[in-house]
Amino acid sequence: GFHPHGILVAGAFTNFCTGATGFRKLFPGLKSYMLMLPLWFRAPFFRDYIMCAGLVPSDKESASYLLQQKGGGNAVVIAVGGAPEALDARPGAYLVLLSKKKGFVKLAMEHGADLVPVYSFGENELFDQVSNPRGTWLRWLQEHLQRIMGVSLPLFHARGVFQYSLGFLPYRKPIHTIVGRPIPVKKNEKPTTQELDELHQLYMDELSELFEEHKSKYGVPEDTHLSFV
């Protein structure tokens, strides 16, 4: 599970869909596939581009196909917070949509696939976003459109090509993606609600611990903690 989504999931794409950061050297024997909204696979030519990069539709059938291949070796990467989490992506934000996200945990249990928490420091530092707190008309409109269209519409901005004050290119900020300890998962095709909740809570605890362990290295204030919604 990759956190946070950010505006454009830049860290996840760079790390898991390209060879730029040496994923295959760091994790020999694993091939990563990142899940993406099925909507984007309907666009001609763009669909072919993202498929070549190892992106697959974020539906259960696609993820299950990868996880059930004999011999294993497939790492399925999902930005758990999805499009709605992008609406909270802004510098200084450490909020992840995870409290009610249990589908990926259930899928892991059904296939006996280990869960690996991943946190990307700097993901939310790439763009500013127009203020849209929950309860405002702008946030209501964005959430309403997201439910209709399937994609969120954050009003983001950053820098331009030849100036640093306004534009849509990301700020020149580093991204440090930390891969946590794998959480062993026993195959359980029909987990009970309690079993699902316990594993989900363990995942949240491991993600929080990962954040606390590394936050001081990447400029996160000591009194700042990961928030789950």
MARLUMVO-150017 format. One record per residue: residue number from 1; residue in three letters; y, z, x of N, C-alpha, C, O in turn. Coordinates in steps of 0.001 Angstrom, whole numbers. Atoms other than C-alpha are relative to their C-alpha. Layout:
N
[NUM, 'ALA', [Y, Z, X], [Y, Z, X], [Y, Z, X], [Y, Z, X]]
...
end
This chain:
229
[1, 'GLY', [-1187, 0, 828], [0, 0, 0], [1246, 0, 869], [1382, 841, 1757]]
[2, 'PHE', [-1223, 141, -787], [3382, -1078, 1409], [1170, 594, -760], [1324, 362, -1959]]
[3, 'HIS', [-1167, -647, 600], [6556, 942, 759], [1144, -18, 1016], [890, 82, 2216]]
[4, 'PRO', [-407, 403, 1347], [9364, 396, -25], [51, -1521, -122], [-78, -2234, 873]]
[5, 'HIS', [-64, 1436, 248], [9663, -3042, -1591], [1218, -615, 674], [1141, -1715, 1221]]
[6, 'GLY', [-1234, 587, -501], [13249, -3530, -454], [478, -1112, -901], [-17, -1273, -2016]]
[7, 'ILE', [-509, 1116, 797], [15209, -6537, -1670], [-942, -1202, 60], [-1309, -1762, -973]]
[8, 'LEU', [798, 1215, -175], [13082, -9344, -226], [-1339, 246, 694], [-1984, -709, 1124]]
[9, 'VAL', [1285, -362, -632], [10035, -7508, 1216], [-110, -629, 1391], [-1174, -1113, 1776]]
[10, 'ALA', [-48, 684, -1294], [11068, -8809, 4645], [-983, 584, 998], [-1647, -161, 1718]]
[11, 'GLY', [892, -630, -961], [9089, -6270, 6657], [-1455, -338, -260], [-2211, -617, 670]]
[12, 'ALA', [1386, 300, 351], [5859, -6882, 4782], [-338, -1450, 333], [-1401, -1728, 888]]
[13, 'PHE', [265, 1416, -270], [6144, -10661, 5051], [-117, -253, 1502], [-1037, -938, 1950]]
[14, 'THR', [7, 230, -1448], [6947, -10594, 8771], [-1238, 583, 658], [-1853, -54, 1515]]
[15, 'ASN', [1123, -686, -635], [4221, -8118, 9664], [-1364, -539, -413], [-2268, -664, 413]]
[16, 'PHE', [1327, 317, 523], [1389, -9292, 7444], [-224, -1465, -328], [-1357, -1869, -591]]
[17, 'CYS', [161, 1420, 324], [2065, -12984, 6803], [344, -913, 1166], [191, -2131, 1065]]
[18, 'THR', [-274, 792, -1196], [3139, -14123, 10261], [-631, 712, 1198], [-1092, 1847, 1084]]
[19, 'GLY', [526, -625, -1210], [1969, -13449, 13788], [1089, 592, 866], [852, 934, 2025]]
[20, 'ALA', [-1153, -407, -796], [5424, -12324, 14886], [-141, 1379, 630], [354, 1606, 1734]]
[21, 'THR', [105, -1370, -518], [4514, -8660, 15353], [-1404, 343, 495], [-1693, 1506, 777]]
[22, 'GLY', [1311, -195, -608], [939, -9111, 16563], [-999, 781, -823], [-1748, 1596, -283]]
[23, 'PHE', [920, -751, 869], [-1002, -7817, 13562], [-1449, -158, 446], [-2181, 829, 522]]
[24, 'ARG', [1417, 241, -308], [-4284, -9418, 14604], [-412, 597, 1340], [-1584, 911, 1548]]
[25, 'LYS', [308, -651, -1268], [-4043, -8011, 18123], [-93, 1512, -173], [-919, 2174, 455]]
[26, 'LEU', [10, -1437, 256], [-3291, -4533, 16839], [-1190, 420, -842], [-1722, 1519, -678]]
[27, 'PHE', [1115, -304, 903], [-6018, -4702, 14179], [-1026, -1126, 57], [-1170, -1887, -900]]
[28, 'PRO', [977, 1089, -154], [-8731, -7025, 15504], [-1093, 83, -1057], [-1567, 1164, -1409]]
[29, 'GLY', [1047, 57, 1014], [-11256, -8166, 12940], [523, 41, -1414], [-244, -130, -2362]]
[30, 'LEU', [-592, -44, 1339], [-8841, -7858, 10022], [875, -1220, -240], [1592, -1672, 653]]
[31, 'LYS', [-881, 1074, 420], [-7151, -10669, 8168], [773, 488, -1213], [180, 915, -2203]]
[32, 'SER', [-837, -564, 1055], [-4219, -9679, 5978], [391, -1054, -1030], [694, -2200, -699]]
[33, 'TYR', [-445, 819, 1123], [-3399, -11124, 2569], [982, 837, -813], [662, 1952, -1226]]
[34, 'MET', [-1007, -739, 756], [-239, -10077, 776], [55, -496, -1438], [33, -1700, -1692]]
[35, 'LEU', [-76, 352, 1412], [-36, -9988, -3007], [1441, -283, -401], [2371, 397, 33]]
[36, 'MET', [-1334, 427, 447], [2903, -11712, -4691], [-63, -346, -1477], [-1109, -768, -1972]]
[37, 'LEU', [-31, 289, 1437], [3971, -12174, -8310], [-549, -1397, -292], [-138, -2365, 348]]
[38, 'PRO', [580, 1317, 339], [1925, -15004, -9891], [1048, -1045, -359], [814, -2243, -200]]
[39, 'LEU', [-1071, 912, 376], [5205, -16509, -11113], [338, -987, 1108], [575, -2165, 839]]
[40, 'TRP', [-421, 850, -1117], [5988, -17873, -7637], [-1019, -1080, 330], [-691, -2037, 1033]]
[41, 'PHE', [1024, 990, -292], [2724, -19815, -7501], [59, -1182, -967], [-747, -2108, -882]]
[42, 'ARG', [-180, 1116, 935], [3907, -22070, -10302], [982, -1031, 532], [1122, -2112, -42]]
[43, 'ALA', [-1016, 906, -550], [6591, -23678, -8117], [-637, -966, 986], [-1174, -537, 2007]]
[44, 'PRO', [585, 991, -928], [5418, -26934, -6488], [619, 109, 1387], [1790, 465, 1518]]
[45, 'PHE', [-401, -27, -1404], [5672, -27096, -2680], [219, 1428, 510], [-334, 1804, 1544]]
[46, 'PHE', [-184, -1399, -412], [6868, -23478, -2467], [-1335, 731, -78], [-1654, 1558, 775]]
[47, 'ARG', [1329, -586, 156], [3429, -22478, -3735], [-873, -283, 1216], [-1561, 608, 1713]]
[48, 'ASP', [809, 372, -1161], [1777, -24369, -881], [462, 730, 1252], [-353, 1122, 2087]]
[49, 'TYR', [-551, -704, -1156], [4089, -22755, 1653], [-464, 1456, 34], [-913, 1942, 1072]]
[50, 'ILE', [365, -1418, 1], [3367, -19191, 559], [-1506, 197, 114], [-1959, 1202, 662]]
[51, 'MET', [1448, -113, -147], [-368, -19832, 308], [-415, -173, 1457], [-1351, 482, 1916]]
[52, 'CYS', [290, 188, -1418], [-391, -21061, 3905], [315, 1268, 791], [-285, 1517, 1837]]
[53, 'ALA', [-391, -1228, -686], [1251, -17771, 4884], [-921, 1169, -346], [-731, 2277, 156]]
[54, 'GLY', [937, -1064, 339], [-1596, -15774, 3350], [383, 804, -1221], [-138, 1899, -1434]]
[55, 'LEU', [-384, -678, 1240], [75, -14824, 85], [-929, -435, -1130], [-1308, -1603, -1220]]
[56, 'VAL', [867, 272, 1140], [-2081, -14582, -3042], [613, 644, -1242], [1388, 1594, -1125]]
[57, 'PRO', [-567, -582, 1234], [-1237, -13860, -6703], [-392, 1471, -155], [-1503, 1877, 187]]
[58, 'SER', [231, -1443, 149], [-929, -10173, -7525], [-663, 322, -1335], [-164, 1144, -2104]]
[59, 'ASP', [790, -341, 1175], [-3500, -10159, -10301], [-1320, 593, 454], [-1716, 433, 1608]]
[60, 'LYS', [1216, -713, -369], [-6713, -8171, -10382], [-1081, -943, 501], [-1812, -608, 1433]]
[61, 'GLU', [1048, 940, -383], [-8950, -11228, -10106], [144, -440, 1455], [-846, -509, 2182]]
[62, 'SER', [-236, 459, -1368], [-7344, -12424, -6857], [-303, 1102, 1009], [-967, 864, 2018]]
[63, 'ALA', [237, -1117, -910], [-7391, -8993, -5217], [-1486, 343, 63], [-2022, 619, 1136]]
[64, 'SER', [1427, -319, 35], [-10964, -8351, -6348], [-816, -1014, 793], [-1771, -648, 1478]]
[65, 'TYR', [719, 1045, -738], [-12126, -11673, -4909], [21, 280, 1500], [-994, 122, 2179]]
[66, 'LEU', [-124, -276, -1426], [-10824, -10701, -1469], [-785, 1245, 402], [-1397, 1281, 1469]]
[67, 'LEU', [635, -1266, -344], [-12224, -7184, -1572], [-1517, -30, -96], [-2200, 792, 515]]
[68, 'GLN', [1444, 25, 188], [-15708, -8181, -2618], [-716, -991, 915], [-1916, -1222, 764]]
[69, 'GLN', [625, 947, -922], [-16318, -10703, 166], [-945, 729, 950], [-607, 1793, 1467]]
[70, 'LYS', [988, -613, -870], [-19418, -9924, 2213], [518, 48, 1438], [1153, -893, 1915]]
[71, 'GLY', [-450, -153, -1380], [-18727, -8632, 5699], [1337, 689, 125], [1688, 1166, 1204]]
[72, 'GLY', [-1301, -676, -35], [-15329, -7205, 4766], [981, -712, 914], [892, -1921, 1127]]
[73, 'GLY', [-991, 571, -911], [-12420, -7718, 7128], [1256, -494, -664], [2170, -953, 21]]
[74, 'ASN', [-1199, 439, 707], [-9887, -8571, 4432], [880, 1200, -324], [441, 2147, -977]]
[75, 'ALA', [-974, -1049, 303], [-6796, -6371, 4265], [946, -513, -1070], [1705, -1451, -830]]
[76, 'VAL', [-840, 419, 1114], [-5049, -6705, 918], [1252, 873, -22], [1167, 2092, -171]]
[77, 'VAL', [-1271, -719, -99], [-1376, -5739, 1143], [770, -147, -1309], [985, -1259, -1791]]
[78, 'ILE', [-776, 44, 1236], [579, -4808, -1967], [1230, 896, 114], [1127, 2064, 490]]
[79, 'ALA', [-1223, -798, 101], [4197, -3675, -2285], [-61, 692, -1360], [328, 126, -2382]]
[80, 'VAL', [376, -684, 1235], [3265, -1068, -4870], [1154, 115, -994], [945, -31, -2199]]
[81, 'GLY', [-1140, -174, 906], [6760, -522, -6286], [399, -1272, -710], [1029, -1229, -1767]]
[82, 'GLY', [-260, 1281, 630], [7055, -4209, -7051], [1475, -289, -237], [2361, 353, 328]]
[83, 'ALA', [-1362, 452, 286], [10123, -5944, -8435], [919, 1111, -508], [2086, 1141, -118]]
[84, 'PRO', [-911, -1055, 480], [11480, -2861, -10277], [559, 875, 1123], [1681, 1372, 1024]]
[85, 'GLU', [-456, -848, -1098], [11714, -948, -6985], [1174, -623, 747], [1974, 83, 1361]]
[86, 'ALA', [-1108, 682, -672], [14095, -3588, -5623], [1346, 430, -558], [2359, 350, 138]]
[87, 'LEU', [-1255, -419, 621], [16721, -2287, -8043], [532, 1303, 591], [1679, 1675, 341]]
[88, 'ASP', [-434, -1230, -664], [16867, 936, -6010], [135, -192, 1507], [348, 774, 2240]]
[89, 'ALA', [-46, 274, -1435], [16926, -764, -2605], [1445, -117, 473], [2162, -1044, 94]]
[90, 'ARG', [-1330, 2, -605], [20114, 57, -705], [-30, 918, 1212], [-891, 1795, 1284]]
[91, 'PRO', [-2, -850, -1189], [20987, 1657, 2645], [25, 1488, -361], [789, 1924, -1223]]
[92, 'GLY', [57, -1445, 228], [20109, 5347, 2732], [-887, 419, -1139], [-979, 1611, -1434]]
[93, 'ALA', [877, -329, 1128], [17679, 5145, -198], [-1432, 187, 492], [-1963, -650, 1221]]
[94, 'TYR', [1394, -286, -370], [14240, 6719, 259], [-769, 360, -1262], [-1313, 1457, -1395]]
[95, 'LEU', [622, -190, 1305], [12822, 6325, -3217], [-1065, -1062, -194], [-825, -2246, 40]]
[96, 'VAL', [1079, 952, 258], [9484, 4747, -4105], [-555, 199, -1399], [-720, 1328, -1861]]
[97, 'LEU', [624, -40, 1321], [8022, 3887, -7487], [-1502, 107, 196], [-2169, -877, 519]]
[98, 'LEU', [1400, -222, -300], [4592, 5419, -7189], [-675, 988, -950], [-1893, 951, -1124]]
[99, 'SER', [582, -1080, 806], [4116, 8358, -9553], [-938, -501, -1094], [-1940, 148, -1395]]
[100, 'LYS', [814, 522, 1091], [2680, 6191, -12333], [-760, -1262, 393], [-1413, -1887, -443]]
[101, 'LYS', [677, 1207, -478], [1329, 3353, -10197], [-1405, 369, 479], [-1573, 878, 1587]]
[102, 'LYS', [1358, -399, -335], [-2439, 3864, -10219], [-996, -1163, -10], [-2165, -990, 333]]
[103, 'GLY', [891, 1147, 79], [-3862, 391, -10695], [-612, -369, 1344], [-1794, -705, 1421]]
[104, 'PHE', [527, 363, -1320], [-4193, -278, -6965], [-1016, 1024, 493], [-1930, 685, 1244]]
[105, 'VAL', [950, -1043, -364], [-5995, 3052, -6535], [-1332, -236, -714], [-2401, -118, -114]]
[106, 'LYS', [1215, 273, 771], [-8461, 2213, -9287], [-744, -1199, 570], [-1972, -1190, 653]]
[107, 'LEU', [615, 1199, -578], [-9087, -1206, -7752], [-733, 348, 1296], [-1835, -140, 1543]]
[108, 'ALA', [627, -424, -1255], [-9829, 406, -4383], [-1289, 767, -273], [-2277, 601, 442]]
[109, 'MET', [1196, -768, 346], [-12306, 2777, -6032], [-1116, -914, -495], [-2281, -724, -146]]
[110, 'GLU', [1003, 917, 549], [-14075, -19, -7871], [-707, -801, 1086], [-1859, -1202, 918]]
[111, 'HIS', [585, 816, -1072], [-14668, -1870, -4588], [-343, 816, 1238], [-878, 280, 2208]]
[112, 'GLY', [283, -817, -1179], [-14989, 1058, -2200], [845, -402, 1192], [376, -356, 2330]]
[113, 'ALA', [-911, 443, -1061], [-11986, -183, -195], [915, 1152, 420], [1525, 1802, -429]]
[114, 'ASP', [-874, -1072, -488], [-10105, 2290, 1994], [1454, -285, -378], [1887, -1437, -422]]
[115, 'LEU', [-1424, 101, 285], [-6492, 2967, 1062], [782, 340, 1262], [490, 1329, 1933]]
[116, 'VAL', [-796, -229, -1209], [-3923, 2716, 3851], [1482, 28, -372], [2040, -1009, -730]]
[117, 'PRO', [-1438, -60, 296], [-356, 3967, 3261], [812, -598, 1141], [531, -349, 2313]]
[118, 'VAL', [-876, 633, -992], [2329, 1954, 5046], [1443, 230, -420], [1815, -45, -1560]]
[119, 'TYR', [-1422, -179, 317], [6007, 2869, 5236], [836, -801, 992], [593, -775, 2198]]
[120, 'SER', [-832, 883, -806], [8661, 476, 6500], [1418, 567, 103], [2230, 401, -808]]
[121, 'PHE', [-1336, -543, -239], [11700, 2255, 7957], [969, -1145, 295], [698, -1992, 1146]]
[122, 'GLY', [-997, 1050, -173], [14777, 42, 7728], [-64, -1076, -1063], [828, -1919, -1142]]
[123, 'GLU', [147, 1021, 1040], [13521, -2041, 4801], [1184, -6, -965], [1619, -1069, -1406]]
[124, 'ASN', [-1112, -96, 943], [16332, -781, 2567], [1371, -115, 666], [2397, -33, -8]]
[125, 'GLU', [-1274, 60, -721], [18996, -1146, 5273], [528, -1427, 154], [1625, -1629, 677]]
[126, 'LEU', [-357, 1394, -257], [19114, -4947, 5236], [1094, -532, -914], [1828, -1445, -538]]
[127, 'PHE', [-963, 491, 976], [21285, -5401, 2140], [682, 1156, -715], [89, 2218, -906]]
[128, 'ASP', [-678, -888, 940], [23890, -3569, 94], [-290, -503, -1408], [-684, -1653, -1596]]
[129, 'GLN', [236, 385, 1389], [23561, -3596, -3681], [1086, 608, -883], [1503, 1750, -684]]
[130, 'VAL', [-994, -499, 957], [26082, -3259, -6483], [-547, 1254, -668], [-1717, 1301, -1045]]
[131, 'SER', [424, -1271, 582], [25952, 276, -7880], [-583, -206, -1394], [53, -805, -2262]]
[132, 'ASN', [689, 181, 1282], [23454, 394, -10763], [-862, 1215, -347], [-2064, 1069, -568]]
[133, 'PRO', [803, -1197, 303], [22380, 3997, -11463], [-706, -127, -1349], [-236, -825, -2247]]
[134, 'ARG', [701, -26, 1285], [19847, 4577, -14223], [924, 543, -1085], [1619, 1539, -888]]
[135, 'GLY', [-853, -409, 1108], [21618, 4862, -17554], [1242, -850, -157], [1897, -789, -1198]]
[136, 'THR', [-1164, 872, 109], [24373, 2333, -16798], [-384, -1300, -704], [-1561, -1655, -766]]
[137, 'TRP', [278, 1246, 711], [24690, -905, -18734], [-593, -1047, 926], [-1445, -1830, 507]]
[138, 'LEU', [526, 973, -943], [24016, -2950, -15590], [-1478, 249, 252], [-2270, -693, 275]]
[139, 'ARG', [1407, -300, -250], [20752, -1146, -14901], [-848, -328, -1230], [-1959, -843, -1104]]
[140, 'TRP', [719, 333, 1237], [19709, -1509, -18547], [-239, -1503, -80], [-1338, -1946, -414]]
[141, 'LEU', [117, 1452, 59], [20386, -5245, -18376], [-1002, -505, 1031], [-1822, -1369, 722]]
[142, 'GLN', [925, 420, -1052], [18516, -5645, -15081], [-1443, 318, -363], [-2332, -509, -159]]
[143, 'GLU', [1354, -383, 377], [15485, -3758, -16354], [-497, -822, -1179], [-1672, -1183, -1241]]
[144, 'HIS', [370, 817, 1157], [15512, -5690, -19621], [-379, -1409, 437], [-1383, -1952, -25]]
[145, 'LEU', [297, 1340, -495], [15628, -9034, -17807], [-1277, -7, 830], [-2036, -976, 806]]
[146, 'GLN', [1212, -78, -818], [12905, -7877, -15422], [-1251, -14, -870], [-2249, -649, -528]]
[147, 'ARG', [1154, -26, 910], [10562, -7161, -18328], [-249, -1375, -620], [-1392, -1748, -882]]
[148, 'ILE', [127, 1323, 611], [11266, -10609, -19790], [-453, -1050, 1020], [-1342, -1856, 744]]
[149, 'MET', [208, 1056, -986], [11233, -12693, -16598], [-1112, 315, 1003], [-1698, -589, 1597]]
[150, 'GLY', [1011, -379, -982], [8830, -10719, -14436], [554, 246, 1381], [-149, 791, 2233]]
[151, 'VAL', [-652, -240, -1294], [11270, -10614, -11509], [1289, 778, -249], [1931, 627, -1288]]
[152, 'SER', [-1238, -761, 134], [14160, -8249, -10929], [1157, -792, 587], [951, -1703, 1390]]
[153, 'LEU', [-1193, 720, -458], [17725, -9412, -10286], [1001, 978, 604], [2046, 1235, 7]]
[154, 'PRO', [-966, -887, -652], [19389, -6997, -7858], [1221, -788, 459], [1085, -1887, 995]]
[155, 'LEU', [-1235, 653, -435], [23023, -7888, -7170], [276, 446, 1429], [1011, 1407, 1659]]
[156, 'PHE', [-88, -424, -1391], [22796, -7719, -3400], [963, -872, 796], [1285, -1995, 408]]
[157, 'HIS', [-865, 730, -915], [25066, -8776, -575], [-104, 641, 1378], [-509, 1796, 1511]]
[158, 'ALA', [49, -531, -1362], [25281, -8366, 3182], [1024, -740, 853], [2227, -526, 699]]
[159, 'ARG', [-926, 676, -919], [26767, -10650, 5851], [-97, -1513, -161], [-1009, -2040, -798]]
[160, 'GLY', [3, 1454, 3], [27640, -14292, 6290], [-520, -554, 1315], [-1017, 189, 2162]]
[161, 'VAL', [489, 652, -1213], [26747, -16809, 8983], [909, 295, 1191], [432, 607, 2282]]
[162, 'PHE', [-944, -165, -1106], [29914, -16450, 11063], [856, 1261, -125], [1736, 1484, 708]]
[163, 'GLN', [-733, -1263, 156], [31273, -13117, 9789], [-947, 1037, -565], [-1991, 706, -1126]]
[164, 'TYR', [910, -1101, 330], [29796, -9712, 9049], [442, 774, -1234], [-116, 1830, -1531]]
[165, 'SER', [-559, -773, 1109], [31787, -8672, 5985], [-580, -360, -1364], [-686, 514, -2225]]
[166, 'LEU', [507, 383, 1312], [30322, -10665, 3085], [-891, -1229, 102], [-575, -2190, 803]]
[167, 'GLY', [927, 1129, 6], [27393, -12972, 2472], [-1356, 447, -497], [-1510, 1562, -994]]
[168, 'PHE', [1336, -295, 517], [23719, -13103, 1593], [-1070, 28, 1088], [-2260, 132, 789]]
[169, 'LEU', [939, -190, -1092], [22127, -12977, 5024], [-169, 1500, 241], [780, 2260, 44]]
[170, 'PRO', [212, -1436, -228], [20569, -9604, 5911], [809, 514, 1177], [1103, -227, 2115]]
[171, 'TYR', [-650, -624, -1141], [22386, -7183, 8171], [-953, -9, 1195], [-2172, -72, 1032]]
[172, 'ARG', [822, -28, -1223], [21180, -7102, 11780], [-480, 1428, 239], [64, 2154, 1071]]
[173, 'LYS', [569, -1340, -80], [19120, -3958, 11363], [-1488, -95, 344], [-2178, -987, -149]]
[174, 'PRO', [1436, 41, -335], [15701, -3191, 12878], [-864, 536, -1131], [-434, 1393, -1904]]
[175, 'ILE', [993, -504, 948], [12626, -2662, 10712], [-1186, 522, 818], [-1726, -187, 1667]]
[176, 'HIS', [1144, -601, -681], [9907, -311, 11947], [-1044, 343, -1057], [-845, 1246, -1869]]
[177, 'THR', [1052, -185, 996], [6717, -499, 9912], [-1120, 845, 597], [-1707, 490, 1619]]
[178, 'ILE', [992, -942, -487], [4319, 2417, 10340], [-1245, -54, -893], [-1166, 141, -2105]]
[179, 'VAL', [1278, 43, 720], [664, 2055, 9345], [-666, 1368, 114], [-905, 1859, 1217]]
[180, 'GLY', [571, -1341, 16], [-867, 5369, 8309], [-1507, 19, 191], [-2143, -1011, 414]]
[181, 'ARG', [1452, -173, -122], [-4376, 6769, 8526], [-692, -542, -1245], [-227, -310, -2361]]
[182, 'PRO', [769, 460, 1168], [-6941, 5047, 6291], [-563, 1187, -782], [-1020, 2167, -193]]
[183, 'ILE', [600, -1005, 880], [-8069, 7146, 3338], [-1348, -554, -457], [-1388, -1525, -1213]]
[184, 'PRO', [1320, 517, 394], [-11846, 6679, 2935], [-188, 70, -1517], [129, 1080, -2145]]
[185, 'VAL', [219, 65, 1446], [-12761, 5622, -595], [-1449, -404, -269], [-1901, -1463, 168]]
[186, 'LYS', [1376, 332, 384], [-16298, 5735, -1964], [12, -909, -1229], [844, -760, -2124]]
[187, 'LYS', [53, 924, 1123], [-17271, 2968, -4335], [-361, 741, -1283], [-1337, 1490, -1343]]
[188, 'ASN', [170, -650, 1298], [-16996, 4129, -7920], [523, -964, -1054], [1725, -1021, -1312]]
[189, 'GLU', [-425, 1069, 908], [-16952, 1342, -10486], [600, 515, -1300], [1343, -207, -1965]]
[190, 'LYS', [-565, -561, 1226], [-16098, 3650, -13382], [520, 1413, 264], [-77, 2390, -189]]
[191, 'PRO', [-540, -1325, -313], [-13924, 6496, -12073], [549, 682, -1242], [1072, 32, -2146]]
[192, 'THR', [-591, -770, 1100], [-12912, 9268, -14444], [1498, 130, 237], [1991, -150, 1330]]
[193, 'THR', [-1442, -196, -124], [-9266, 10013, -15099], [315, 1028, 1073], [1268, 864, 1834]]
[194, 'GLN', [-224, -1043, -1005], [-9525, 13141, -12958], [-222, -535, 1409], [561, -244, 2314]]
[195, 'GLU', [285, 564, -1319], [-11086, 11267, -10038], [1122, -942, 433], [1527, -948, 1595]]
[196, 'LEU', [-1091, 920, -298], [-8381, 8618, -10246], [1269, 759, 366], [1945, 418, 1336]]
[197, 'ASP', [-1204, -788, -257], [-5589, 11193, -10400], [-68, 720, 1345], [935, 819, 2051]]
[198, 'GLU', [147, -726, -1264], [-6975, 13137, -7442], [208, -922, 1199], [865, -543, 2168]]
[199, 'LEU', [-174, 939, -1104], [-7149, 10072, -5201], [1439, -493, 68], [1988, -676, 1154]]
[200, 'HIS', [-1399, 428, 48], [-3712, 8941, -6329], [909, 1064, 611], [1834, 735, 1353]]
[201, 'GLN', [-790, -1084, -560], [-2268, 12362, -5464], [-199, 96, 1507], [753, 343, 2248]]
[202, 'LEU', [283, -15, -1435], [-3988, 12277, -2066], [765, -1115, 702], [1296, -917, 1795]]
[203, 'TYR', [-740, 1116, -580], [-2429, 8875, -1411], [1483, 352, 124], [2092, 94, 1162]]
[204, 'MET', [-1410, -373, -48], [1047, 10180, -2277], [251, 1045, 1086], [1260, 985, 1789]]
[205, 'ASP', [-132, -1029, -1036], [515, 13207, -21], [-39, -623, 1392], [744, -252, 2266]]
[206, 'GLU', [121, 654, -1300], [-558, 10983, 2872], [1235, -839, 318], [1687, -873, 1463]]
[207, 'LEU', [-1209, 797, -206], [2430, 8674, 2392], [1183, 895, 344], [1972, 580, 1236]]
[208, 'SER', [-1078, -945, -264], [4808, 11625, 2291], [-123, 581, 1408], [874, 724, 2115]]
[209, 'GLU', [230, -542, -1345], [3239, 13080, 5441], [335, -1033, 1069], [893, -698, 2114]]
[210, 'LEU', [-319, 1086, -927], [3553, 9710, 7172], [1509, -115, 186], [1999, -273, 1304]]
[211, 'PHE', [-1461, 79, -34], [7246, 9596, 6291], [578, 1162, 804], [1436, 959, 1662]]
[212, 'GLU', [-519, -1184, -684], [7877, 13155, 7503], [-302, -36, 1491], [513, 399, 2305]]
[213, 'GLU', [422, 27, -1404], [5998, 12581, 10751], [864, -926, 847], [1075, -666, 2032]]
[214, 'HIS', [-690, 1021, -785], [8048, 9565, 11790], [1495, -123, -289], [2185, -843, 433]]
[215, 'LYS', [-1372, 243, 433], [11438, 9859, 10058], [1042, 278, 1077], [2036, -443, 1166]]
[216, 'SER', [-995, -356, -1009], [13270, 11528, 12967], [163, -1085, 1055], [1218, -1186, 1683]]
[217, 'LYS', [-63, 1068, -1004], [12457, 8559, 15229], [913, -1137, -441], [1405, -1903, 387]]
[218, 'TYR', [-707, 1161, 527], [14304, 6154, 12949], [1272, 366, -758], [1693, -343, -1672]]
[219, 'GLY', [-1321, -344, 493], [17494, 7970, 12088], [78, 587, -1395], [1159, 634, -1982]]
[220, 'VAL', [-23, -616, 1327], [16470, 9624, 8823], [343, 1476, 166], [-306, 2164, 953]]
[221, 'PRO', [-387, -1416, -118], [18209, 13026, 8381], [-1169, 937, -262], [-2033, 643, -1089]]
[222, 'GLU', [1097, -950, 95], [15915, 16028, 8721], [-179, 541, -1413], [-1300, 823, -1837]]
[223, 'ASP', [84, -566, 1356], [16768, 17281, 5217], [-257, -1058, -1065], [-190, -762, -2258]]
[224, 'THR', [295, 1088, 944], [15922, 13909, 3622], [-1509, -159, -129], [-2229, -194, 868]]
[225, 'HIS', [1438, 125, 260], [12513, 13531, 2002], [-248, -1189, -933], [655, -1647, -1633]]
[226, 'LEU', [370, 1112, 854], [10685, 10756, 222], [-25, 443, -1452], [-586, 1491, -1771]]
[227, 'SER', [-18, -320, 1433], [11277, 10734, -3543], [-934, -938, -742], [-914, -2151, -532]]
[228, 'PHE', [930, 787, 790], [8585, 9590, -5952], [461, -29, -1465], [768, 1008, -2051]]
[229, 'VAL', [-353, 125, 1421], [9439, 8257, -9400], [-1032, -877, -685], [-935, -1120, -1887]]
end
